[in-house]
Amino acid sequence: MGTGSREQEFGQPGAMGGPQGSRHRQQDLPLRILVPTQFVGAIIGKEGLTIKNITKQTQSKVDIHRKENAGATEKAITIHSSKEGCSQACRMILEIMEKEANDTKIVEEVPMKILAHNSLVGRLIGKEGRNLKKIEQDTGTKITISSLQDLTIYNQERTITVRGGVEECCNAEVEIMKKLREAHENDVASLNQQTNMMPGLNMSALGIFSSGLSVLPPASGLRGSLSTPANYSPLLGPPSVLGGMYGVPSSGALSFQQGSTEQEVVYLYIPTPAVGALIGKKGQHIKELAHFAGASIKIAAPDNPEDPERMVIITGPPEAQFKAQGRIYGKLKEENFFTSNEEVKLEAHIKVPSTAAGRVIGKGGKTVNELQNLTSAEVIVPRDQTPDENDEVFVKIIGHFFASQTVQRKIREIVQQVKQQERKHQQMVPTPSQPSK
């Protein structure tokens, strides 16, 4: 998470060095706080003595993102340590700010502000806000969370503001981070389990599951410039990762044709109560999603208001499908439409030419069975379908994101093979010669 000259890093070798430190860096969720810019000097101290004392006492590494967002009234601080070390460092920083505020009388109140990725915040809040209310009651604090409208596709962090005395705020930090870490650990476990199906492809780097995993740019980059290559995308990861999308081994992994512009249509079914969350206020979320993915995304009107699911029609080339569908799966998880221990499984429909349906099924169902065994998705090719006006039929796919994507790509591959064979066959059939006059 370090960004060299763009931030100041202070830390103890024991905090991030060695096996234990390495483990913290890779798996543990760091504590990120916002502090008023005018207090940064006091936190660092003369010749850095104050911050060095904090890192030594708490066995932590502290990144002060001081040079970002010039002129901003607040600066981010990232603390890497054990949960106890993070809490202790946070307490020391709050005490410094409290003393500085009392000495200078610049401000009357210095609330604690924690930054958290949006994908974790829903689980912190809890159903009907129960988790947050309990933390407030248990700690005697008042907690507010910044609006979803403040988010952009480049900044997915929300600000959790805690008001109360230093002691109360510190107690709240422990409880808030406990919930955030639980959500983060569940996401890491889920991602590790699912990516086993996709050898050679770094799914997390595509901006789909982003709760502090490797999808995120260095933490400092979330609220300022990145000291990373100019062609690094905070949504897509470094160019090398993007390159990995195109030459993945075929053993059940995805394979996109580079620069492919072939338009595909996927009909994805989401829970009806999730429609509002997907659209966002004044359609902001769905617009940003479509822009990010490079796809057209439309939500079909319900056939019946009581329908438990709504159809989302996604149109775009393979890469756009991948990104759009992945973000939708992630959004449903973030917004608690599935529990933390429950996999997000959705139903997707794709159309294939009726001439290719038999190949998708395979002799005696062999191909479709292999697809199901490979991916753990459910694949249904209804045999009694009447082809539509384009002589196409639906294939239904039910499964988690990675499984669904694998099936979609494999079926598209089969369809392309059938089309190529049909074209070859047509070229080989001799054209009847015109009768001479």
TORBA-281940 format. One line per field, with one value per residue (C-alpha): x, y, z negated; residue number from 1; residue in one letter. Coordinates in pm, 1 decimal, always signed. Example, Ala and Ser with C-alpha at 12.3 -4.5 7.8 and 13.67 -1.06 7.14 Angstrom:
BEGIN
c1	c(+1230.0 | +1367.0)
c2	c(-450.0 | -106.0)
c3	c(-780.0 | -714.0)
k	c(1 | 2)
r	c(a | s)
END
This chain:
BEGIN
c1	c(+0.0 | +301.1 | +326.2 | +680.9 | +727.2 | +356.5 | +309.8 | +508.7 | +553.9 | +652.9 | +688.3 | +867.9 | +1039.7 | +834.9 | +511.5 | +532.2 | +858.6 | +914.3 | +658.3 | +409.2 | +422.1 | +385.3 | +74.0 | -80.7 | -7.6 | -159.0 | -469.4 | -557.1 | -774.0 | -581.7 | -746.5 | -794.5 | -887.5 | -938.1 | -783.4 | -804.5 | -509.2 | -410.5 | -341.6 | -107.5 | +199.5 | +122.9 | +68.2 | +407.8 | +582.0 | +914.9 | +1153.2 | +889.7 | +942.1 | +570.2 | +471.4 | +784.1 | +680.6 | +332.3 | +467.4 | +717.1 | +464.6 | +195.6 | +421.7 | +247.1 | +326.3 | +154.7 | +116.0 | +25.5 | -107.3 | +3.3 | +74.8 | -247.1 | -538.9 | -353.2 | -570.8 | -800.5 | -923.4 | -862.4 | -590.4 | -607.2 | -389.6 | -353.8 | -247.3 | -114.5 | -89.5 | -272.0 | -623.6 | -490.4 | -205.0 | -445.2 | -672.6 | -382.6 | -240.0 | -583.8 | -625.1 | -287.3 | -371.9 | -712.1 | -548.5 | -297.1 | -577.8 | -783.9 | -489.1 | -409.4 | -772.5 | -781.4 | -448.0 | -521.3 | -899.6 | -912.4 | -1210.1 | -1454.7 | -1493.6 | -1269.9 | -1483.3 | -1320.0 | -1358.1 | -1298.9 | -1279.1 | -1430.3 | -1490.3 | -1857.2 | -1876.2 | -1821.9 | -2045.4 | -2379.0 | -2273.5 | -2149.9 | -2489.1 | -2679.4 | -3040.1 | -3254.0 | -2943.3 | -2935.7 | -2557.2 | -2489.2 | -2757.9 | -2612.6 | -2261.4 | -2400.0 | -2588.4 | -2298.6 | -2040.1 | -2244.6 | -2153.7 | -2337.5 | -2239.8 | -2318.3 | -2207.0 | -2148.4 | -2403.5 | -2381.4 | -2411.4 | -2058.8 | -1916.0 | -1772.5 | -1631.8 | -1288.0 | -1355.1 | -1551.5 | -1478.2 | -1738.4 | -1667.5 | -1792.9 | -1805.4 | -1812.0 | -1891.7 | -1816.4 | -1527.5 | -1191.4 | -1270.4 | -1613.4 | -1475.9 | -1200.2 | -1454.7 | -1662.6 | -1354.3 | -1302.2 | -1662.5 | -1675.6 | -1350.9 | -1463.2 | -1764.2 | -1559.8 | -1291.6 | -1552.0 | -1701.9 | -1355.9 | -1250.1 | -1571.6 | -1502.5 | -1143.1 | -1256.2 | -1529.5 | -1293.8 | -1024.9 | -1278.7 | -1426.7 | -1107.2 | -982.3 | -1208.9 | -1030.5 | -663.0 | -445.4 | -695.9 | -680.4 | -1053.1 | -1018.7 | -816.5 | -1116.0 | -1298.7 | -1570.5 | -1516.5 | -1350.0 | -1371.4 | -1008.9 | -884.5 | -629.9 | -887.9 | -806.6 | -518.7 | -280.8 | -488.7 | -340.7 | -461.9 | -823.3 | -826.3 | -546.3 | -291.5 | -126.1 | +246.1 | +185.2 | +230.8 | +26.6 | -171.3 | -274.8 | -651.3 | -795.2 | -1077.1 | -895.6 | -556.3 | -218.1 | -181.0 | -23.0 | -342.9 | -554.6 | -326.2 | -399.9 | -761.6 | -686.0 | -453.3 | -582.8 | -535.3 | -846.0 | -885.3 | -1215.9 | -1086.9 | -1224.7 | -1090.9 | -1174.4 | -1069.6 | -865.6 | -1045.6 | -1358.2 | -1653.5 | -1908.1 | -2223.7 | -2370.1 | -2700.1 | -2741.5 | -3064.4 | -2973.3 | -3240.2 | -3202.8 | -3426.7 | -3702.1 | -3617.7 | -3263.0 | -3374.5 | -3360.3 | -3007.3 | -2888.7 | -3041.8 | -2926.1 | -3059.2 | -3172.9 | -3019.5 | -2666.3 | -2539.3 | -2663.3 | -2525.2 | -2180.8 | -2193.6 | -2279.2 | -1999.9 | -1746.9 | -1834.9 | -1888.2 | -2223.6 | -2589.9 | -2782.3 | -3161.1 | -3407.0 | -3716.0 | -4062.0 | -4214.6 | -4470.7 | -4635.2 | -4572.8 | -4557.2 | -4269.7 | -3982.5 | -3722.5 | -3664.6 | -3479.3 | -3171.4 | -3076.0 | -2702.4 | -2572.7 | -2205.3 | -1893.5 | -1751.1 | -1531.9 | -1819.7 | -2043.4 | -1781.9 | -1744.5 | -2113.8 | -2233.8 | -1955.0 | -2040.6 | -2409.0 | -2322.2 | -2097.3 | -2364.6 | -2618.6 | -2366.0 | -2276.3 | -2639.7 | -2713.3 | -2952.1 | -2748.8 | -2610.1 | -2237.0 | -2207.8 | -2435.0 | -2306.4 | -2466.8 | -2626.5 | -2825.5 | -3005.3 | -2881.6 | -3034.8 | -2847.5 | -2977.8 | -2813.7 | -2909.0 | -3141.9 | -2890.3 | -2630.0 | -2855.2 | -2784.8 | -2409.8 | -2448.1 | -2631.5 | -2391.5 | -2446.2 | -2649.8 | -2614.1 | -2237.4 | -2138.4 | -2390.0 | -2298.4 | -1930.1 | -2009.9 | -2202.5 | -1929.4 | -1660.2 | -1832.7 | -2089.9 | -2344.2 | -2681.3 | -2717.1 | -3059.8 | -3135.1 | -3513.8 | -3585.4 | -3942.0 | -3863.1 | -4001.2 | -3727.2 | -3796.7 | -3811.4 | -3430.0 | -3432.6 | -3276.3 | -3352.0 | -3267.0 | -3007.3 | -3052.4 | -2749.0 | -2782.5 | -2474.0 | -2228.6 | -2047.8 | -1737.3 | -1937.0 | -2185.8 | -1908.2 | -1729.0 | -2048.3 | -2133.9 | -1790.5 | -1790.9 | -2134.8 | -2034.7 | -1730.9 | -1951.0 | -2181.7 | -1884.3 | -1763.9 | -2109.0 | -2128.1 | -1782.5 | -1875.4 | -2196.6 | -2004.1 | -1751.2 | -2030.0 | -2198.2 | -1871.7 | -1819.3 | -2166.3 | -2125.8 | -2335.4 | -2566.4 | -2437.4 | -2663.7 | -2822.4 | -2678.4 | -2914.7)
c2	c(+0.0 | +230.0 | +497.8 | +610.6 | +985.2 | +1049.7 | +958.7 | +925.8 | +580.6 | +510.4 | +164.5 | -90.4 | -388.7 | -621.3 | -464.4 | -548.6 | -733.1 | -1105.2 | -1383.0 | -1229.5 | -890.0 | -1044.5 | -1227.3 | -903.3 | -724.9 | -985.9 | -1087.6 | -843.7 | -541.7 | -226.9 | +48.3 | +362.8 | +688.8 | +1047.3 | +1328.7 | +1707.8 | +1833.0 | +2085.4 | +1802.4 | +1602.6 | +1795.4 | +1719.7 | +1350.6 | +1331.7 | +1546.7 | +1723.6 | +1524.4 | +1247.7 | +1159.3 | +1139.5 | +904.4 | +695.0 | +657.0 | +545.0 | +283.4 | +155.8 | +121.3 | -37.2 | -248.0 | -99.1 | +55.9 | +387.6 | +544.1 | +913.6 | +1012.3 | +1368.9 | +1487.3 | +1372.9 | +1595.3 | +1921.4 | +2169.3 | +1900.7 | +1961.8 | +1598.6 | +1342.1 | +962.4 | +754.5 | +377.3 | +164.9 | -188.1 | -404.0 | -662.5 | -557.6 | -466.5 | -267.1 | -81.6 | +8.2 | +125.4 | +341.8 | +487.2 | +575.8 | +752.7 | +952.5 | +1052.8 | +1164.2 | +1377.1 | +1542.2 | +1599.4 | +1771.0 | +1976.2 | +2087.4 | +2190.9 | +2376.4 | +2561.6 | +2601.6 | +2557.8 | +2326.1 | +2237.8 | +1870.4 | +1613.3 | +1311.8 | +981.7 | +903.1 | +551.2 | +477.1 | +150.0 | +6.5 | +22.7 | -353.7 | -401.7 | -125.9 | -300.4 | -580.0 | -328.6 | -156.4 | -485.8 | -558.5 | -252.5 | -90.5 | -327.5 | -374.6 | -1.7 | +77.1 | -185.7 | -39.1 | +307.8 | +181.0 | -27.7 | +248.2 | +562.7 | +716.1 | +865.5 | +706.2 | +833.9 | +698.4 | +904.9 | +879.5 | +632.5 | +934.9 | +1038.7 | +724.9 | +706.8 | +411.9 | +552.0 | +597.7 | +319.2 | +417.2 | +552.1 | +758.4 | +628.6 | +923.0 | +847.0 | +1123.0 | +1090.2 | +1111.3 | +950.8 | +646.2 | +597.9 | +643.8 | +390.2 | +135.4 | +198.4 | +152.5 | -196.0 | -297.3 | -134.1 | -294.1 | -629.7 | -622.4 | -495.0 | -761.6 | -1038.0 | -922.2 | -891.6 | -1239.8 | -1390.5 | -1221.9 | -1346.5 | -1702.6 | -1687.5 | -1544.4 | -1804.4 | -2084.2 | -1958.9 | -1859.8 | -2218.5 | -2278.9 | -2020.1 | -2111.4 | -1838.5 | -1555.2 | -1294.7 | -1234.8 | -992.8 | -754.2 | -690.3 | -473.3 | -722.9 | -817.6 | -522.8 | -536.2 | -450.1 | -734.7 | -702.8 | -528.7 | -207.1 | +15.2 | +102.8 | +247.6 | +590.1 | +591.1 | +577.4 | +942.0 | +1084.0 | +1022.7 | +685.3 | +628.8 | +343.5 | +318.8 | +566.2 | +287.7 | +133.0 | +138.9 | +148.9 | -66.8 | -314.5 | -349.4 | -337.0 | -403.9 | -743.8 | -857.1 | -740.1 | -932.6 | -1240.8 | -1218.2 | -1321.0 | -1616.6 | -1820.4 | -2198.0 | -2370.0 | -2605.5 | -2460.7 | -2103.8 | -1811.8 | -1718.9 | -1382.3 | -1285.8 | -969.5 | -672.4 | -878.5 | -651.8 | -924.9 | -822.6 | -1080.8 | -1060.8 | -1215.0 | -1215.4 | -1213.2 | -1256.3 | -1069.1 | -1056.0 | -797.5 | -611.2 | -556.6 | -352.9 | -19.2 | -84.2 | -175.4 | +135.2 | +373.4 | +720.4 | +885.5 | +591.8 | +690.2 | +341.6 | +164.2 | +445.9 | +418.0 | +39.6 | +52.7 | +304.0 | +98.3 | -227.1 | -82.6 | -256.1 | -167.7 | -261.4 | -252.0 | -375.5 | -526.3 | -433.8 | -710.2 | -942.5 | -956.5 | -718.7 | -1023.9 | -1184.1 | -1260.3 | -1185.5 | -920.5 | -964.2 | -753.4 | -743.9 | -697.3 | -631.7 | -607.8 | -798.6 | -1078.1 | -858.2 | -617.7 | -910.3 | -1033.9 | -699.5 | -605.9 | -940.6 | -955.1 | -613.9 | -709.3 | -1024.0 | -815.8 | -549.4 | -806.2 | -933.5 | -583.1 | -487.8 | -795.4 | -966.8 | -1278.7 | -1359.9 | -1342.7 | -1722.0 | -1765.3 | -1780.4 | -1543.1 | -1773.2 | -1619.8 | -1753.0 | -1637.8 | -1711.2 | -1696.0 | -1767.8 | -2014.8 | -2118.4 | -2417.9 | -2600.1 | -2568.6 | -2678.5 | -3045.9 | -2983.3 | -2799.1 | -3101.7 | -3352.6 | -3717.6 | -3865.1 | -3534.8 | -3577.9 | -3214.6 | -3053.5 | -3300.2 | -3218.2 | -2847.9 | -2904.8 | -3121.7 | -2871.3 | -2564.6 | -2686.5 | -2469.9 | -2604.8 | -2598.5 | -2657.3 | -2681.4 | -2732.2 | -2989.0 | -2880.0 | -2519.6 | -2367.9 | -2164.5 | -1790.8 | -1582.4 | -1594.7 | -1974.8 | -1947.9 | -2122.1 | -2039.7 | -2209.7 | -2157.0 | -2133.0 | -2120.9 | -2072.2 | -1835.9 | -1580.6 | -1780.9 | -2091.6 | -1896.5 | -1718.4 | -2042.2 | -2199.3 | -1891.6 | -1884.9 | -2259.3 | -2243.4 | -1943.5 | -2145.4 | -2439.4 | -2204.9 | -2055.8 | -2404.0 | -2498.0 | -2176.1 | -2234.3 | -2589.8 | -2467.9 | -2206.2 | -2467.3 | -2699.1 | -2424.3 | -2341.8 | -2707.7 | -2750.8 | -2678.3 | -2392.0 | -2516.5 | -2393.3 | -2157.4 | -2318.1 | -2182.4 | -1991.7)
c3	c(+0.0 | -9.5 | +256.8 | +205.3 | +227.8 | +237.2 | -127.1 | -444.9 | -590.4 | -946.5 | -1092.2 | -1300.4 | -1136.4 | -1355.6 | -1239.8 | -873.7 | -831.6 | -875.5 | -846.3 | -1085.6 | -920.9 | -576.9 | -691.5 | -817.0 | -496.3 | -271.4 | -462.2 | -739.2 | -672.9 | -763.9 | -967.1 | -759.8 | -926.5 | -812.0 | -1015.8 | -976.7 | -773.4 | -1042.6 | -1288.6 | -1063.1 | -1180.0 | -1545.0 | -1466.7 | -1295.4 | -1558.0 | -1543.9 | -1322.7 | -1315.6 | -1683.1 | -1772.2 | -1493.1 | -1549.1 | -1911.5 | -1802.0 | -1562.0 | -1820.0 | -2101.0 | -1882.8 | -1656.6 | -1356.4 | -1022.3 | -958.4 | -614.3 | -626.6 | -285.2 | -335.0 | +16.6 | +176.6 | +265.4 | +218.5 | +35.2 | -108.5 | -462.3 | -560.6 | -501.0 | -513.5 | -746.1 | -693.6 | -991.8 | -931.4 | -1240.0 | -1445.8 | -1546.0 | -1891.8 | -1738.4 | -1506.6 | -1797.9 | -2014.0 | -1732.7 | -1665.9 | -2035.3 | -2043.1 | -1729.5 | -1872.3 | -2198.6 | -2006.5 | -1806.8 | -2123.6 | -2294.8 | -1984.8 | -1955.5 | -2321.6 | -2296.3 | -1973.1 | -2002.7 | -1622.4 | -1642.2 | -1917.7 | -1826.7 | -1657.6 | -1559.1 | -1467.4 | -1097.8 | -965.1 | -591.8 | -467.7 | -125.0 | -30.0 | +20.8 | -354.4 | -485.3 | -432.5 | -664.6 | -921.2 | -920.1 | -938.5 | -856.7 | -934.9 | -1086.5 | -1383.5 | -1399.7 | -1393.8 | -1651.5 | -1885.0 | -1854.4 | -1928.7 | -2235.1 | -2365.9 | -2328.4 | -2391.6 | -2055.5 | -1760.5 | -1426.5 | -1077.4 | -739.5 | -425.9 | -147.5 | +139.0 | +365.7 | +265.3 | +425.6 | +775.7 | +966.6 | +875.9 | +505.1 | +339.4 | -21.3 | -261.5 | -572.1 | -908.7 | -1149.2 | -1521.5 | -1773.0 | -2143.5 | -2387.2 | -2308.6 | -2520.9 | -2362.4 | -2010.1 | -2077.0 | -2200.1 | -1886.8 | -1664.5 | -1807.0 | -1732.7 | -1388.6 | -1275.1 | -1412.8 | -1178.6 | -883.2 | -934.4 | -950.9 | -622.4 | -465.6 | -580.4 | -440.8 | -107.1 | -100.0 | -175.6 | +87.7 | +348.7 | +278.1 | +305.1 | +630.1 | +808.9 | +780.7 | +1079.1 | +1289.4 | +1317.7 | +1457.5 | +1424.2 | +1149.1 | +1104.1 | +818.1 | +1032.2 | +1256.0 | +1009.7 | +928.2 | +566.1 | +410.0 | +33.7 | -30.0 | +188.0 | +464.8 | +682.7 | +499.4 | +598.7 | +315.9 | +34.3 | +83.1 | +440.1 | +334.8 | +243.4 | +451.0 | +719.3 | +760.7 | +774.0 | +1014.6 | +1390.1 | +1590.0 | +1752.3 | +1420.3 | +1381.1 | +1030.5 | +1160.8 | +1378.1 | +1218.8 | +1389.1 | +1762.9 | +1695.8 | +1527.9 | +1819.6 | +2049.4 | +1843.3 | +1948.1 | +2299.6 | +2297.8 | +2009.6 | +2018.8 | +2151.5 | +1855.4 | +1750.4 | +1753.5 | +1947.5 | +2285.0 | +2438.6 | +2785.7 | +2756.5 | +2904.9 | +2961.1 | +3037.7 | +3096.7 | +2914.5 | +2679.2 | +2494.0 | +2148.1 | +1948.9 | +1578.5 | +1309.9 | +980.9 | +669.6 | +722.8 | +396.7 | +530.9 | +832.9 | +649.3 | +521.8 | +870.9 | +1026.3 | +751.6 | +680.1 | +1005.2 | +1193.8 | +1094.4 | +1006.2 | +1316.6 | +1537.0 | +1376.5 | +1403.0 | +1774.5 | +1834.5 | +1638.9 | +1814.0 | +2162.2 | +2183.3 | +2225.6 | +1909.4 | +1901.5 | +1640.5 | +1799.1 | +1673.7 | +1460.0 | +1614.9 | +1274.9 | +979.2 | +751.1 | +946.1 | +704.7 | +974.9 | +1240.9 | +1566.2 | +1636.5 | +2004.9 | +2060.5 | +2411.7 | +2493.1 | +2598.0 | +2377.7 | +2159.3 | +2096.3 | +2001.0 | +1758.0 | +1584.3 | +1580.0 | +1448.7 | +1192.5 | +1055.0 | +1029.8 | +832.8 | +608.2 | +556.8 | +437.0 | +182.6 | +67.7 | +15.7 | -197.1 | +43.8 | -35.6 | -379.0 | -450.8 | -439.3 | -137.8 | +218.0 | +465.7 | +721.0 | +1006.0 | +1309.5 | +1649.6 | +1989.0 | +2317.7 | +2666.4 | +2901.2 | +3256.8 | +3247.0 | +3469.4 | +3190.7 | +2902.5 | +2966.8 | +2951.3 | +2620.6 | +2482.7 | +2639.3 | +2713.9 | +2430.6 | +2243.5 | +2221.3 | +2292.7 | +2061.0 | +1785.5 | +1825.6 | +1802.7 | +1482.3 | +1330.2 | +1427.3 | +1288.5 | +1032.2 | +1215.8 | +1324.7 | +1703.5 | +1858.8 | +2231.1 | +2246.9 | +2518.5 | +2588.0 | +2680.2 | +2997.1 | +3167.2 | +3190.3 | +3507.9 | +3529.9 | +3494.6 | +3147.5 | +2817.2 | +2455.2 | +2237.9 | +1862.3 | +1632.1 | +1253.4 | +1039.1 | +876.0 | +1089.0 | +1177.8 | +1264.9 | +1477.5 | +1665.4 | +1745.3 | +1879.9 | +2086.0 | +2247.6 | +2318.1 | +2478.9 | +2693.3 | +2801.1 | +2906.0 | +3099.3 | +3285.9 | +3379.3 | +3512.1 | +3715.1 | +3863.7 | +3961.0 | +4123.7 | +4323.0 | +4437.4 | +4538.8 | +4742.0 | +4918.3 | +5010.5 | +5163.1 | +5534.3 | +5671.9 | +5950.3 | +6284.8 | +6476.4 | +6781.9 | +7104.2 | +7328.1)
k	c(1 | 2 | 3 | 4 | 5 | 6 | 7 | 8 | 9 | 10 | 11 | 12 | 13 | 14 | 15 | 16 | 17 | 18 | 19 | 20 | 21 | 22 | 23 | 24 | 25 | 26 | 27 | 28 | 29 | 30 | 31 | 32 | 33 | 34 | 35 | 36 | 37 | 38 | 39 | 40 | 41 | 42 | 43 | 44 | 45 | 46 | 47 | 48 | 49 | 50 | 51 | 52 | 53 | 54 | 55 | 56 | 57 | 58 | 59 | 60 | 61 | 62 | 63 | 64 | 65 | 66 | 67 | 68 | 69 | 70 | 71 | 72 | 73 | 74 | 75 | 76 | 77 | 78 | 79 | 80 | 81 | 82 | 83 | 84 | 85 | 86 | 87 | 88 | 89 | 90 | 91 | 92 | 93 | 94 | 95 | 96 | 97 | 98 | 99 | 100 | 101 | 102 | 103 | 104 | 105 | 106 | 107 | 108 | 109 | 110 | 111 | 112 | 113 | 114 | 115 | 116 | 117 | 118 | 119 | 120 | 121 | 122 | 123 | 124 | 125 | 126 | 127 | 128 | 129 | 130 | 131 | 132 | 133 | 134 | 135 | 136 | 137 | 138 | 139 | 140 | 141 | 142 | 143 | 144 | 145 | 146 | 147 | 148 | 149 | 150 | 151 | 152 | 153 | 154 | 155 | 156 | 157 | 158 | 159 | 160 | 161 | 162 | 163 | 164 | 165 | 166 | 167 | 168 | 169 | 170 | 171 | 172 | 173 | 174 | 175 | 176 | 177 | 178 | 179 | 180 | 181 | 182 | 183 | 184 | 185 | 186 | 187 | 188 | 189 | 190 | 191 | 192 | 193 | 194 | 195 | 196 | 197 | 198 | 199 | 200 | 201 | 202 | 203 | 204 | 205 | 206 | 207 | 208 | 209 | 210 | 211 | 212 | 213 | 214 | 215 | 216 | 217 | 218 | 219 | 220 | 221 | 222 | 223 | 224 | 225 | 226 | 227 | 228 | 229 | 230 | 231 | 232 | 233 | 234 | 235 | 236 | 237 | 238 | 239 | 240 | 241 | 242 | 243 | 244 | 245 | 246 | 247 | 248 | 249 | 250 | 251 | 252 | 253 | 254 | 255 | 256 | 257 | 258 | 259 | 260 | 261 | 262 | 263 | 264 | 265 | 266 | 267 | 268 | 269 | 270 | 271 | 272 | 273 | 274 | 275 | 276 | 277 | 278 | 279 | 280 | 281 | 282 | 283 | 284 | 285 | 286 | 287 | 288 | 289 | 290 | 291 | 292 | 293 | 294 | 295 | 296 | 297 | 298 | 299 | 300 | 301 | 302 | 303 | 304 | 305 | 306 | 307 | 308 | 309 | 310 | 311 | 312 | 313 | 314 | 315 | 316 | 317 | 318 | 319 | 320 | 321 | 322 | 323 | 324 | 325 | 326 | 327 | 328 | 329 | 330 | 331 | 332 | 333 | 334 | 335 | 336 | 337 | 338 | 339 | 340 | 341 | 342 | 343 | 344 | 345 | 346 | 347 | 348 | 349 | 350 | 351 | 352 | 353 | 354 | 355 | 356 | 357 | 358 | 359 | 360 | 361 | 362 | 363 | 364 | 365 | 366 | 367 | 368 | 369 | 370 | 371 | 372 | 373 | 374 | 375 | 376 | 377 | 378 | 379 | 380 | 381 | 382 | 383 | 384 | 385 | 386 | 387 | 388 | 389 | 390 | 391 | 392 | 393 | 394 | 395 | 396 | 397 | 398 | 399 | 400 | 401 | 402 | 403 | 404 | 405 | 406 | 407 | 408 | 409 | 410 | 411 | 412 | 413 | 414 | 415 | 416 | 417 | 418 | 419 | 420 | 421 | 422 | 423 | 424 | 425 | 426 | 427 | 428 | 429 | 430 | 431 | 432 | 433 | 434 | 435 | 436 | 437)
r	c(m | g | t | g | s | r | e | q | e | f | g | q | p | g | a | m | g | g | p | q | g | s | r | h | r | q | q | d | l | p | l | r | i | l | v | p | t | q | f | v | g | a | i | i | g | k | e | g | l | t | i | k | n | i | t | k | q | t | q | s | k | v | d | i | h | r | k | e | n | a | g | a | t | e | k | a | i | t | i | h | s | s | k | e | g | c | s | q | a | c | r | m | i | l | e | i | m | e | k | e | a | n | d | t | k | i | v | e | e | v | p | m | k | i | l | a | h | n | s | l | v | g | r | l | i | g | k | e | g | r | n | l | k | k | i | e | q | d | t | g | t | k | i | t | i | s | s | l | q | d | l | t | i | y | n | q | e | r | t | i | t | v | r | g | g | v | e | e | c | c | n | a | e | v | e | i | m | k | k | l | r | e | a | h | e | n | d | v | a | s | l | n | q | q | t | n | m | m | p | g | l | n | m | s | a | l | g | i | f | s | s | g | l | s | v | l | p | p | a | s | g | l | r | g | s | l | s | t | p | a | n | y | s | p | l | l | g | p | p | s | v | l | g | g | m | y | g | v | p | s | s | g | a | l | s | f | q | q | g | s | t | e | q | e | v | v | y | l | y | i | p | t | p | a | v | g | a | l | i | g | k | k | g | q | h | i | k | e | l | a | h | f | a | g | a | s | i | k | i | a | a | p | d | n | p | e | d | p | e | r | m | v | i | i | t | g | p | p | e | a | q | f | k | a | q | g | r | i | y | g | k | l | k | e | e | n | f | f | t | s | n | e | e | v | k | l | e | a | h | i | k | v | p | s | t | a | a | g | r | v | i | g | k | g | g | k | t | v | n | e | l | q | n | l | t | s | a | e | v | i | v | p | r | d | q | t | p | d | e | n | d | e | v | f | v | k | i | i | g | h | f | f | a | s | q | t | v | q | r | k | i | r | e | i | v | q | q | v | k | q | q | e | r | k | h | q | q | m | v | p | t | p | s | q | p | s | k)
END
